[in-house]
Structures are given as C-alpha cells and as structure tokens.
Amino acid sequence: MERRSFVIGWLRAASARRSAAVLLASVVLLTGCATKRDLRDLRGEMRAQSARQDSIFQRLFEELDQIGDTLRSEADYSFEFRGHVQRELLDIKDQLIQVQEMSGVNQRTLTQLRDQVEAGRARLDEYDSSRGPSSAGSSEEADAAFDAAYSAYQRRSSTAARMGFEQFIQQYPTHQRVPEARYYLSDQLAQDGDVEEAIAGFLRIPELFPADPLAADALYRVGVLELDRGNADAARRYFQRVVTGYPDSDAARVARERLSEIG
C-alpha cells in the first residue's frame, strides 16, 4: 500500500509540473515581450522537463508492474499454502484413524498381559519361595495350581491356560492329575491352531501313562486331528490303536464308527 501511494503521489506531482510549465509558456507568449532566445530556452526547458517526466513515468510504470507481480506471487503463495494446510489436515486425520486402529491392537495386548498375570498368580499360589518348588506331598497347592489353569482354560484364556498347565506339569511331574493337565494343554494347543504341538502332546499321554483312561481319548483326538487335515491313513492307524488297545473304552466305540466311515 505504501508503494502504491508513492506512485500515485509521483503521478500527481509530475502532472502538476507539466501543467505549470505549459502555463508559464502561455504567459510568456501572451506578454509579447519574449525574444527568440527566450523562446528557444523555454522550448528546451519544456523538452527537458518532458523527458524527465517520461523517465519518471517509465520508472513508475515499472514499479506498478513490480507491485502487480508481487500481488500475483502473494496470491499464488496463499493458494499453495492453503493446499499445504489441507494436506497436513488430511495427514493428521489419517494418523488419528491409525491410532484408533492401534488402540484395538493394544486392547488385545492388554488382554494377553492380563492372562499372563493370572498365570503368574497361579504360579505364586503353588510356589513357596523359601522352600523352592512344592514337593509331591503338598497336594493342596498342586490342586490349587491345577484348578487355576483349568479355570483359565474354561474362560478360553489361552495364554493363561497354557502357562498354567505347563507350570503344573513341570512342578508336579508325579501328581495324579498330570495326564489330565497334558490332555487339556494339548486341547488348548489344538484350539489355537498349533496342530503339530497338539498331536505331540496327545501322544505323550499313552506313552507316559498307558493305563490312564485318558490315553484312549488322547489317541482318538490324534486320529481326529489327522483326519481334519486330510491324512486318512494316519487317522485310520490311530483309531485302530484305540480299538485294539482300549476296546472297552468310550473312545473305542466312537473310533469304530470313524473307521467304518473312512472304510
């Protein structure tokens, strides 16, 4: 604005000076007392004045062009800046969406951590820090540890159940409920999609505890898992082991039905 005012002021001043020069020339001519030399000097002065004014006008027009260029540049910058701000706002919106999606992942992580805490509490209940792992004679502590793991298993708290049964098997290897702990641990592995580990876990039961009632059930479960993944021959072998080794068991009855279906 200051530069524009300056330009307008110059235009007005130049116009006034030109008007004054013309007026002076008119007065001199009207008086009739001017000599030829005076007229030549006057014409020279007028030409010089006109040249100066033309130079001033030229500079002023250049200033006006510069002002126009500056205004256009500022308008372009304002447009670009507005676009930049809009892009940044869209980026912030995308980041907020990502944070919302991550919050769901964090919630699942917190759930897993809670399951681990529950398993840790179960472990503390069965462990006396001053005496080390519980002995075979502390049946109440062993039962409490098993019940904690089984409770997590029933709640479908996979991490807590797996940790609880694993700790129970490790700390009470001679306890009478170890076959049961191995069976539920293997079943949890199967539910979690760890089929190979589940099969290995089920097969350990008839290997370590062949006379336990769960041995027949464990072999049957292996046959089912093999059948589910398309291994009919392997499934047939395990169903036959149930029928041959444990003919009077409930598992043998359903194993016979499966064998007739497979053929």
Backbone as CSV, one residue per row, in Angstrom:
resi,resn,N_x,N_y,N_z,CA_x,CA_y,CA_z,C_x,C_y,C_z
1,MET,0.827,-1.203,0.000,0.000,0.000,0.000,0.865,1.258,0.000
2,GLU,1.967,1.288,0.767,2.837,2.459,0.811,3.454,2.718,-0.560
3,ARG,3.881,1.637,-1.250,4.485,1.795,-2.566,3.474,2.335,-3.555
4,ARG,2.213,1.861,-3.467,1.182,2.355,-4.377,0.902,3.831,-4.121
5,SER,0.852,4.263,-2.869,0.635,5.678,-2.543,1.764,6.539,-3.088
6,PHE,2.988,5.999,-3.002,4.148,6.712,-3.515,4.027,6.929,-5.014
7,VAL,3.594,5.916,-5.721,3.434,6.013,-7.178,2.377,7.036,-7.540
8,ILE,1.251,6.988,-6.852,0.167,7.945,-7.147,0.622,9.372,-6.888
9,GLY,1.394,9.546,-5.803,1.906,10.883,-5.491,2.826,11.407,-6.573
10,TRP,3.676,10.556,-7.065,4.578,10.964,-8.149,3.789,11.351,-9.394
11,LEU,2.790,10.594,-9.742,1.975,10.913,-10.914,1.318,12.284,-10.777
12,ARG,0.781,12.512,-9.611,0.132,13.812,-9.392,1.138,14.959,-9.484
13,ALA,2.318,14.767,-8.888,3.336,15.822,-8.904,3.829,16.082,-10.316
14,ALA,4.044,15.023,-11.078,4.522,15.190,-12.451,3.497,15.911,-13.289
15,SER,2.239,15.551,-13.119,1.182,16.209,-13.867,1.118,17.691,-13.511
16,ALA,1.303,17.979,-12.237,1.269,19.378,-11.801,2.430,20.161,-12.399
17,ARG,3.634,19.561,-12.450,4.793,20.263,-13.013,4.622,20.514,-14.502
18,ARG,4.060,19.534,-15.188,3.832,19.731,-16.629,2.815,20.823,-16.862
19,SER,1.771,20.842,-16.066,0.746,21.887,-16.197,1.352,23.260,-15.928
20,ALA,2.244,23.324,-14.938,2.880,24.614,-14.602,3.767,25.087,-15.738
21,ALA,4.467,24.162,-16.372,5.351,24.547,-17.488,4.551,25.093,-18.645
22,VAL,3.438,24.413,-18.959,2.580,24.897,-20.048,2.022,26.273,-19.733
23,LEU,1.603,26.458,-18.494,1.056,27.746,-18.075,2.097,28.856,-18.199
24,LEU,3.322,28.541,-17.812,4.394,29.548,-17.891,4.665,29.944,-19.333
25,ALA,4.658,28.917,-20.209,4.897,29.220,-21.623,3.799,30.109,-22.182
26,SER,2.600,29.837,-21.772,1.470,30.631,-22.245,1.584,32.069,-21.790
27,VAL,1.967,32.257,-20.557,2.103,33.615,-20.015,3.162,34.388,-20.775
28,VAL,4.283,33.723,-21.029,5.384,34.413,-21.739,4.958,34.831,-23.135
29,LEU,4.264,33.930,-23.819,3.827,34.249,-25.179,2.786,35.363,-25.181
30,LEU,1.909,35.338,-24.205,0.860,36.351,-24.147,1.408,37.756,-23.843
31,THR,2.454,37.794,-23.094,3.013,39.119,-22.748,3.634,39.782,-23.968
32,GLY,4.062,38.962,-24.960,4.596,39.518,-26.196,5.974,40.105,-26.090
33,CYS,6.625,39.982,-24.983,7.944,40.579,-24.779,9.052,39.547,-24.788
34,ALA,8.737,38.334,-25.202,9.749,37.285,-25.203,10.563,37.357,-26.481
35,THR,11.858,37.139,-26.376,12.765,37.138,-27.518,12.808,35.739,-28.085
36,LYS,13.450,35.601,-29.273,13.619,34.264,-29.856,14.452,33.379,-28.950
37,ARG,15.466,33.958,-28.352,16.302,33.168,-27.428,15.492,32.663,-26.244
38,ASP,14.637,33.539,-25.755,13.805,33.126,-24.632,12.900,31.964,-25.039
39,LEU,12.389,32.085,-26.271,11.523,31.005,-26.725,12.279,29.700,-26.870
40,ARG,13.544,29.809,-27.437,14.334,28.585,-27.567,14.636,27.978,-26.200
41,ASP,14.996,28.851,-25.247,15.291,28.339,-23.900,14.057,27.692,-23.289
42,LEU,12.910,28.360,-23.536,11.680,27.834,-22.960,11.353,26.460,-23.560
43,ARG,11.500,26.362,-24.932,11.219,25.082,-25.568,12.187,24.006,-25.074
44,GLY,13.463,24.376,-24.882,14.453,23.408,-24.376,14.102,22.940,-22.972
45,GLU,13.700,23.913,-22.167,13.335,23.560,-20.801,12.117,22.649,-20.780
46,MET,11.166,22.955,-21.682,9.969,22.131,-21.735,10.298,20.713,-22.204
47,ARG,11.207,20.595,-23.207,11.598,19.274,-23.670,12.312,18.503,-22.555
48,ALA,13.232,19.220,-21.829,13.945,18.558,-20.732,12.968,18.114,-19.645
49,GLN,12.006,19.026,-19.376,11.016,18.683,-18.352,10.181,17.484,-18.792
50,SER,9.814,17.471,-20.106,9.026,16.358,-20.618,9.825,15.061,-20.559
51,ALA,11.137,15.143,-20.882,11.967,13.943,-20.826,12.076,13.427,-19.407
52,ARG,12.243,14.354,-18.458,12.327,13.907,-17.056,11.027,13.253,-16.611
53,GLN,9.925,13.880,-17.033,8.639,13.294,-16.651,8.438,11.917,-17.285
54,ASP,8.881,11.794,-18.580,8.758,10.489,-19.228,9.597,9.453,-18.498
55,SER,10.788,9.839,-18.066,11.637,8.906,-17.316,10.977,8.508,-16.005
56,ILE,10.390,9.533,-15.349,9.702,9.257,-14.083,8.512,8.327,-14.310
57,PHE,7.751,8.607,-15.377,6.603,7.747,-15.686,7.047,6.314,-15.961
58,GLN,8.187,6.205,-16.710,8.696,4.877,-17.006,9.022,4.107,-15.733
59,ARG,9.706,4.794,-14.788,10.047,4.139,-13.525,8.783,3.780,-12.739
60,LEU,7.812,4.712,-12.812,6.578,4.465,-12.074,5.824,3.267,-12.639
61,PHE,5.798,3.177,-13.972,5.126,2.030,-14.583,5.846,0.735,-14.231
62,GLU,7.173,0.757,-14.181,7.930,-0.425,-13.774,7.599,-0.797,-12.333
63,GLU,7.493,0.243,-11.471,7.108,-0.020,-10.088,5.726,-0.658,-10.026
64,LEU,4.795,-0.137,-10.869,3.450,-0.719,-10.877,3.477,-2.171,-11.330
65,ASP,4.314,-2.461,-12.354,4.430,-3.860,-12.796,4.966,-4.736,-11.676
66,GLN,5.988,-4.227,-10.951,6.547,-4.997,-9.844,5.503,-5.247,-8.761
67,ILE,4.703,-4.204,-8.492,3.644,-4.370,-7.485,2.650,-5.438,-7.930
68,GLY,2.290,-5.409,-9.236,1.373,-6.423,-9.747,1.956,-7.824,-9.634
69,ASP,3.261,-7.943,-9.984,3.907,-9.256,-9.863,3.917,-9.724,-8.416
70,THR,4.197,-8.793,-7.484,4.230,-9.149,-6.068,2.864,-9.639,-5.591
71,LEU,1.812,-8.911,-6.029,0.467,-9.318,-5.625,0.111,-10.681,-6.183
72,ARG,0.488,-10.935,-7.452,0.208,-12.248,-8.028,0.982,-13.349,-7.305
73,SER,2.261,-13.047,-6.963,3.060,-14.041,-6.237,2.454,-14.335,-4.877
74,GLU,1.996,-13.271,-4.197,1.374,-13.477,-2.883,0.095,-14.302,-3.020
75,ALA,-0.671,-14.057,-4.104,-1.895,-14.837,-4.306,-1.555,-16.301,-4.559
76,ASP,-0.512,-16.543,-5.387,-0.098,-17.928,-5.650,0.376,-18.598,-4.377
77,TYR,1.160,-17.865,-3.566,1.661,-18.439,-2.321,0.506,-18.768,-1.375
78,SER,-0.494,-17.848,-1.349,-1.650,-18.097,-0.477,-2.384,-19.357,-0.915
79,PHE,-2.504,-19.560,-2.234,-3.172,-20.753,-2.741,-2.386,-22.012,-2.373
80,GLU,-1.053,-21.957,-2.592,-0.216,-23.103,-2.257,-0.233,-23.380,-0.758
81,PHE,-0.197,-22.317,0.044,-0.199,-22.500,1.494,-1.503,-23.146,1.949
82,ARG,-2.622,-22.709,1.356,-3.904,-23.302,1.714,-3.938,-24.786,1.361
83,GLY,-3.398,-25.119,0.173,-3.338,-26.523,-0.212,-2.448,-27.336,0.714
84,HIS,-1.310,-26.719,1.133,-0.403,-27.417,2.048,-1.082,-27.689,3.384
85,VAL,-1.811,-26.702,3.883,-2.514,-26.874,5.159,-3.569,-27.965,5.050
86,GLN,-4.286,-27.988,3.929,-5.308,-29.021,3.748,-4.681,-30.414,3.705
87,ARG,-3.522,-30.539,3.039,-2.847,-31.841,3.005,-2.408,-32.262,4.397
88,GLU,-1.896,-31.314,5.183,-1.479,-31.634,6.549,-2.678,-32.081,7.391
89,LEU,-3.824,-31.438,7.198,-5.027,-31.835,7.941,-5.450,-33.253,7.557
90,LEU,-5.346,-33.589,6.268,-5.678,-34.951,5.849,-4.709,-35.964,6.447
91,ASP,-3.412,-35.587,6.508,-2.424,-36.481,7.124,-2.749,-36.709,8.600
92,ILE,-3.128,-35.628,9.290,-3.476,-35.757,10.710,-4.696,-36.659,10.876
93,LYS,-5.673,-36.519,9.964,-6.861,-37.367,10.032,-6.485,-38.826,9.853
94,ASP,-5.592,-39.115,8.869,-5.143,-40.493,8.655,-4.433,-41.035,9.887
95,GLN,-3.606,-40.190,10.532,-2.893,-40.629,11.732,-3.864,-40.943,12.862
96,LEU,-4.925,-40.148,12.987,-5.925,-40.414,14.024,-6.607,-41.763,13.772
97,ILE,-6.895,-42.049,12.492,-7.504,-43.336,12.170,-6.569,-44.476,12.528
98,GLN,-5.264,-44.293,12.247,-4.290,-45.323,12.585,-4.204,-45.519,14.091
99,VAL,-4.265,-44.396,14.843,-4.224,-44.509,16.309,-5.425,-45.286,16.818
100,GLN,-6.611,-45.010,16.222,-7.802,-45.744,16.636,-7.658,-47.236,16.338
101,GLU,-7.080,-47.567,15.165,-6.886,-48.978,14.837,-5.880,-49.622,15.777
102,MET,-4.807,-48.873,16.117,-3.801,-49.414,17.024,-4.353,-49.620,18.427
103,SER,-5.342,-48.784,18.810,-5.905,-48.939,20.145,-6.570,-50.294,20.310
104,GLY,-7.166,-50.821,19.197,-7.738,-52.160,19.260,-6.671,-53.216,19.468
105,VAL,-5.517,-53.041,18.775,-4.401,-53.975,18.965,-3.898,-53.911,20.392
106,ASN,-3.782,-52.680,20.920,-3.305,-52.530,22.296,-4.257,-53.192,23.280
107,GLN,-5.567,-53.130,22.976,-6.535,-53.773,23.861,-6.314,-55.279,23.897
108,ARG,-6.038,-55.869,22.715,-5.756,-57.304,22.678,-4.478,-57.628,23.440
109,THR,-3.481,-56.735,23.323,-2.229,-56.943,24.052,-2.464,-56.902,25.555
110,LEU,-3.300,-55.972,26.002,-3.608,-55.883,27.426,-4.306,-57.148,27.916
111,THR,-5.194,-57.684,27.057,-5.876,-58.929,27.435,-4.879,-60.062,27.611
112,GLN,-3.925,-60.160,26.693,-2.896,-61.201,26.813,-2.059,-61.010,28.071
113,LEU,-1.739,-59.740,28.365,-0.950,-59.484,29.573,-1.725,-59.864,30.825
114,ARG,-3.035,-59.597,30.816,-3.852,-59.997,31.965,-3.837,-61.500,32.136
115,ASP,-3.903,-62.219,31.008,-3.860,-63.679,31.083,-2.532,-64.144,31.681
116,GLN,-1.447,-63.485,31.285,-0.146,-63.858,31.821,-0.056,-63.566,33.315
117,VAL,-0.669,-62.461,33.729,-0.676,-62.132,35.159,-1.443,-63.187,35.943
118,GLU,-2.568,-63.616,35.381,-3.345,-64.654,36.059,-2.538,-65.942,36.191
119,ALA,-1.815,-66.284,35.124,-0.976,-67.478,35.188,0.130,-67.307,36.217
120,GLY,0.668,-66.085,36.287,1.708,-65.839,37.288,1.180,-65.954,38.704
121,ARG,-0.030,-65.484,38.909,-0.621,-65.612,40.240,-0.835,-67.085,40.597
122,ALA,-1.303,-67.842,39.591,-1.464,-69.268,39.849,-0.136,-69.913,40.201
123,ARG,0.896,-69.443,39.553,2.227,-69.993,39.839,2.684,-69.628,41.244
124,LEU,2.376,-68.388,41.657,2.759,-67.971,43.008,2.008,-68.768,44.064
125,ASP,0.762,-69.086,43.764,-0.024,-69.860,44.726,0.561,-71.241,44.987
126,GLU,1.272,-71.784,43.996,1.788,-73.135,44.151,3.285,-73.178,44.433
127,TYR,3.822,-72.026,44.653,5.280,-71.981,44.851,5.625,-71.255,46.155
128,ASP,6.394,-71.878,46.970,6.856,-71.253,48.215,8.300,-70.822,48.006
129,SER,8.525,-69.525,47.947,9.854,-69.019,47.605,10.914,-69.437,48.617
130,SER,10.515,-69.670,49.824,11.512,-70.049,50.830,11.908,-71.513,50.741
131,ARG,11.058,-72.347,50.069,11.335,-73.777,50.004,11.562,-74.287,48.597
132,GLY,11.405,-73.362,47.605,11.543,-73.811,46.233,10.243,-74.427,45.778
133,PRO,10.266,-75.171,44.639,9.036,-75.786,44.134,8.409,-76.709,45.162
134,SER,7.095,-76.743,45.087,6.351,-77.565,46.054,6.709,-79.027,45.889
135,SER,6.732,-79.732,46.962,7.064,-81.160,46.943,5.841,-81.959,46.544
136,ALA,6.069,-83.270,46.301,4.967,-84.126,45.893,3.916,-84.241,46.979
137,GLY,4.296,-83.993,48.234,3.351,-84.169,49.323,2.403,-82.997,49.501
138,SER,2.680,-81.807,48.839,1.820,-80.629,49.022,0.672,-80.710,48.029
139,SER,-0.231,-81.615,48.241,-1.322,-81.882,47.293,-2.291,-80.709,47.200
140,GLU,-2.494,-79.995,48.286,-3.432,-78.872,48.251,-2.926,-77.783,47.312
141,GLU,-1.623,-77.473,47.381,-1.058,-76.465,46.487,-1.119,-76.931,45.043
142,ALA,-0.848,-78.211,44.811,-0.913,-78.747,43.450,-2.328,-78.671,42.899
143,ASP,-3.305,-79.022,43.723,-4.696,-78.955,43.279,-5.100,-77.514,42.966
144,ALA,-4.625,-76.582,43.783,-4.948,-75.173,43.545,-4.337,-74.696,42.227
145,ALA,-3.100,-75.133,41.949,-2.450,-74.743,40.700,-3.197,-75.311,39.500
146,PHE,-3.614,-76.581,39.617,-4.355,-77.193,38.507,-5.691,-76.477,38.302
147,ASP,-6.397,-76.199,39.399,-7.697,-75.542,39.291,-7.575,-74.162,38.648
148,ALA,-6.481,-73.428,38.954,-6.279,-72.101,38.362,-6.086,-72.221,36.851
149,ALA,-5.286,-73.195,36.433,-5.057,-73.385,34.998,-6.341,-73.840,34.301
150,TYR,-7.089,-74.731,34.942,-8.321,-75.230,34.337,-9.383,-74.117,34.250
151,SER,-9.391,-73.237,35.249,-10.321,-72.106,35.218,-10.017,-71.195,34.024
152,ALA,-8.719,-70.944,33.772,-8.339,-70.146,32.599,-8.729,-70.868,31.308
153,TYR,-8.590,-72.169,31.295,-8.964,-72.972,30.127,-10.469,-72.851,29.849
154,GLN,-11.290,-72.912,30.884,-12.731,-72.796,30.707,-13.132,-71.390,30.245
155,ARG,-12.385,-70.359,30.676,-12.679,-68.984,30.266,-12.129,-68.686,28.875
156,ARG,-11.471,-69.678,28.264,-10.842,-69.509,26.962,-9.716,-68.476,27.010
157,SER,-9.066,-68.378,28.163,-7.876,-67.536,28.290,-6.672,-68.377,27.890
158,SER,-6.400,-68.398,26.604,-5.425,-69.333,26.040,-4.059,-69.220,26.697
159,THR,-3.523,-68.013,26.762,-2.160,-67.840,27.291,-2.065,-68.298,28.734
160,ALA,-3.040,-67.888,29.550,-3.016,-68.259,30.970,-3.174,-69.769,31.141
161,ALA,-4.055,-70.381,30.341,-4.265,-71.827,30.456,-3.001,-72.601,30.087
162,ARG,-2.393,-72.225,28.978,-1.192,-72.936,28.539,-0.064,-72.806,29.561
163,MET,0.150,-71.583,30.031,1.209,-71.378,31.018,0.903,-72.129,32.311
164,GLY,-0.373,-72.097,32.715,-0.745,-72.757,33.962,-0.527,-74.264,33.906
165,PHE,-0.960,-74.906,32.810,-0.774,-76.361,32.693,0.707,-76.723,32.544
166,GLU,1.445,-75.923,31.794,2.876,-76.202,31.642,3.603,-76.124,32.985
167,GLN,3.282,-75.096,33.776,3.916,-74.962,35.091,3.510,-76.108,36.021
168,PHE,2.250,-76.513,35.931,1.788,-77.620,36.768,2.561,-78.900,36.421
169,ILE,2.695,-79.206,35.141,3.414,-80.423,34.716,4.872,-80.366,35.143
170,GLN,5.459,-79.175,35.066,6.871,-79.040,35.419,7.095,-79.180,36.927
171,GLN,6.233,-78.599,37.726,6.458,-78.569,39.170,5.909,-79.811,39.887
172,TYR,4.917,-80.478,39.274,4.329,-81.651,39.929,4.319,-82.833,38.945
173,PRO,5.484,-83.283,38.513,5.534,-84.324,37.471,4.954,-85.664,37.902
174,THR,4.859,-85.909,39.205,4.330,-87.203,39.668,2.897,-87.110,40.177
175,HIS,2.310,-85.954,40.054,0.944,-85.780,40.553,-0.029,-86.581,39.695
176,GLN,-1.087,-87.078,40.320,-2.040,-87.931,39.625,-2.839,-87.200,38.532
177,ARG,-2.831,-85.858,38.587,-3.594,-85.107,37.604,-2.725,-84.632,36.420
178,VAL,-1.486,-85.104,36.360,-0.621,-84.719,35.249,-1.189,-85.173,33.896
179,PRO,-1.698,-86.430,33.766,-2.296,-86.805,32.471,-3.427,-85.870,32.055
180,GLU,-4.217,-85.479,33.040,-5.317,-84.558,32.753,-4.783,-83.208,32.300
181,ALA,-3.730,-82.719,32.982,-3.119,-81.447,32.597,-2.554,-81.517,31.184
182,ARG,-1.915,-82.625,30.833,-1.373,-82.788,29.485,-2.492,-82.825,28.437
183,TYR,-3.586,-83.450,28.788,-4.700,-83.545,27.837,-5.286,-82.149,27.553
184,TYR,-5.562,-81.380,28.617,-6.143,-80.055,28.415,-5.152,-79.104,27.740
185,LEU,-3.883,-79.254,28.049,-2.868,-78.431,27.393,-2.837,-78.722,25.887
186,SER,-2.879,-79.986,25.519,-2.880,-80.367,24.111,-4.147,-79.886,23.411
187,ASP,-5.270,-79.975,24.113,-6.523,-79.498,23.532,-6.475,-77.990,23.294
188,GLN,-5.857,-77.243,24.233,-5.726,-75.806,24.051,-4.835,-75.483,22.849
189,LEU,-3.770,-76.244,22.691,-2.895,-76.066,21.530,-3.662,-76.308,20.230
190,ALA,-4.497,-77.337,20.222,-5.293,-77.620,19.025,-6.259,-76.471,18.735
191,GLN,-6.883,-75.924,19.772,-7.795,-74.801,19.580,-7.075,-73.579,19.042
192,ASP,-5.813,-73.404,19.443,-5.027,-72.257,18.991,-4.445,-72.457,17.597
193,GLY,-4.664,-73.633,17.015,-4.156,-73.881,15.674,-2.764,-74.478,15.631
194,ASP,-2.170,-74.786,16.783,-0.846,-75.406,16.833,-1.013,-76.931,16.755
195,VAL,-1.361,-77.411,15.570,-1.757,-78.813,15.415,-0.596,-79.757,15.693
196,GLU,0.579,-79.446,15.167,1.725,-80.343,15.373,2.048,-80.495,16.858
197,GLU,2.067,-79.375,17.585,2.342,-79.438,19.017,1.233,-80.174,19.748
198,ALA,-0.005,-79.978,19.311,-1.134,-80.661,19.952,-1.014,-82.176,19.784
199,ILE,-0.694,-82.612,18.567,-0.552,-84.059,18.319,0.576,-84.637,19.177
200,ALA,1.700,-83.912,19.227,2.828,-84.389,20.039,2.425,-84.479,21.511
201,GLY,1.639,-83.497,21.982,1.200,-83.507,23.377,0.260,-84.651,23.679
202,PHE,-0.700,-84.910,22.777,-1.627,-86.022,22.988,-0.887,-87.369,22.997
203,LEU,0.088,-87.545,22.120,0.798,-88.823,22.035,1.664,-89.098,23.262
204,ARG,2.040,-88.045,23.988,2.828,-88.257,25.206,2.013,-88.935,26.302
205,ILE,0.701,-88.804,26.259,-0.141,-89.377,27.320,-0.117,-90.913,27.280
206,PRO,-0.422,-91.564,26.138,-0.330,-93.049,26.142,1.113,-93.530,26.271
207,GLU,2.055,-92.693,25.904,3.456,-93.084,26.046,3.874,-93.102,27.507
208,LEU,3.494,-92.062,28.270,3.901,-91.957,29.679,2.909,-92.629,30.621
209,PHE,1.638,-92.606,30.249,0.595,-93.148,31.146,-0.334,-94.072,30.348
210,PRO,0.160,-95.208,29.899,-0.658,-96.097,29.047,-1.882,-96.660,29.744
211,ALA,-1.856,-96.758,31.088,-3.003,-97.327,31.801,-4.031,-96.267,32.197
212,ASP,-3.748,-95.013,31.947,-4.690,-93.958,32.344,-5.864,-93.924,31.360
213,PRO,-7.089,-93.693,31.849,-8.259,-93.652,30.957,-8.133,-92.611,29.846
214,LEU,-7.367,-91.550,30.093,-7.239,-90.520,29.085,-6.337,-90.930,27.920
215,ALA,-5.612,-92.036,28.055,-4.739,-92.483,26.974,-5.556,-92.803,25.724
216,ALA,-6.700,-93.503,25.905,-7.555,-93.824,24.761,-8.113,-92.544,24.129
217,ASP,-8.551,-91.592,24.975,-9.099,-90.338,24.462,-8.042,-89.554,23.690
218,ALA,-6.803,-89.573,24.202,-5.724,-88.836,23.541,-5.442,-89.413,22.154
219,LEU,-5.398,-90.746,22.038,-5.174,-91.368,20.734,-6.313,-91.053,19.761
220,TYR,-7.523,-91.063,20.269,-8.670,-90.736,19.419,-8.566,-89.298,18.894
221,ARG,-8.154,-88.385,19.772,-8.035,-86.987,19.356,-6.972,-86.830,18.271
222,VAL,-5.898,-87.586,18.378,-4.880,-87.537,17.336,-5.462,-87.994,16.000
223,GLY,-6.266,-89.081,16.039,-6.904,-89.548,14.810,-7.802,-88.488,14.200
224,VAL,-8.553,-87.790,15.035,-9.445,-86.736,14.537,-8.638,-85.601,13.894
225,LEU,-7.560,-85.186,14.554,-6.734,-84.101,14.012,-6.114,-84.495,12.674
226,GLU,-5.665,-85.737,12.571,-5.095,-86.197,11.304,-6.167,-86.238,10.211
227,LEU,-7.360,-86.665,10.578,-8.450,-86.725,9.608,-8.838,-85.315,9.149
228,ASP,-8.830,-84.368,10.080,-9.195,-82.987,9.747,-8.231,-82.370,8.744
229,ARG,-6.974,-82.767,8.806,-6.025,-82.177,7.847,-5.766,-83.095,6.643
230,GLY,-6.671,-84.071,6.453,-6.657,-84.856,5.232,-5.782,-86.080,5.240
231,ASN,-5.251,-86.481,6.392,-4.400,-87.673,6.481,-5.252,-88.871,6.909
232,ALA,-6.001,-89.432,5.964,-6.923,-90.517,6.287,-6.180,-91.770,6.753
233,ASP,-5.051,-92.089,6.134,-4.305,-93.290,6.521,-3.792,-93.179,7.958
234,ALA,-3.232,-92.009,8.293,-2.741,-91.803,9.654,-3.892,-91.858,10.644
235,ALA,-5.023,-91.232,10.290,-6.189,-91.257,11.171,-6.652,-92.690,11.410
236,ARG,-6.661,-93.495,10.351,-7.094,-94.885,10.488,-6.193,-95.656,11.472
237,ARG,-4.891,-95.392,11.417,-3.962,-96.095,12.313,-4.248,-95.751,13.772
238,TYR,-4.497,-94.479,14.054,-4.729,-94.093,15.448,-6.078,-94.586,15.950
239,PHE,-7.101,-94.563,15.106,-8.396,-95.105,15.514,-8.275,-96.607,15.810
240,GLN,-7.473,-97.302,14.993,-7.280,-98.730,15.216,-6.536,-98.995,16.513
241,ARG,-5.575,-98.126,16.849,-4.871,-98.280,18.127,-5.824,-98.135,19.299
242,VAL,-6.796,-97.270,19.182,-7.782,-97.108,20.259,-8.620,-98.380,20.391
243,VAL,-9.085,-98.876,19.254,-9.943,-100.067,19.281,-9.178,-101.278,19.812
244,THR,-7.921,-101.414,19.402,-7.132,-102.576,19.807,-6.648,-102.473,21.242
245,GLY,-6.139,-101.303,21.609,-5.536,-101.148,22.933,-6.525,-100.891,24.046
246,TYR,-7.663,-100.261,23.706,-8.642,-99.908,24.748,-10.038,-100.258,24.228
247,PRO,-10.318,-101.522,24.019,-11.570,-101.937,23.367,-12.827,-101.617,24.152
248,ASP,-12.736,-101.517,25.466,-13.929,-101.284,26.285,-14.168,-99.808,26.593
249,SER,-13.352,-98.938,26.070,-13.463,-97.508,26.391,-14.513,-96.835,25.504
250,ASP,-15.005,-95.708,25.967,-15.938,-94.920,25.152,-15.261,-94.441,23.871
251,ALA,-13.958,-94.127,23.974,-13.223,-93.681,22.795,-13.191,-94.779,21.732
252,ALA,-13.112,-96.046,22.159,-13.087,-97.144,21.198,-14.403,-97.226,20.428
253,ARG,-15.529,-96.972,21.117,-16.835,-97.030,20.447,-16.911,-96.011,19.299
254,VAL,-16.522,-94.757,19.574,-16.601,-93.741,18.519,-15.504,-93.962,17.480
255,ALA,-14.370,-94.555,17.894,-13.301,-94.844,16.937,-13.765,-95.875,15.913
256,ARG,-14.544,-96.863,16.358,-15.093,-97.869,15.412,-16.008,-97.194,14.387
257,GLU,-16.804,-96.245,14.865,-17.703,-95.531,13.944,-16.898,-94.760,12.899
258,ARG,-15.823,-94.140,13.347,-14.984,-93.402,12.402,-14.309,-94.334,11.393
259,LEU,-13.893,-95.489,11.862,-13.253,-96.447,10.962,-14.243,-96.916,9.885
260,SER,-15.496,-97.115,10.282,-16.482,-97.550,9.290,-16.774,-96.429,8.292
261,GLU,-16.679,-95.223,8.736,-16.915,-94.101,7.820,-15.767,-93.955,6.827
262,ILE,-14.531,-94.125,7.336,-13.360,-93.988,6.458,-13.291,-95.139,5.465
263,GLY,-13.586,-96.380,5.974,-13.550,-97.546,5.111,-12.167,-98.174,5.000
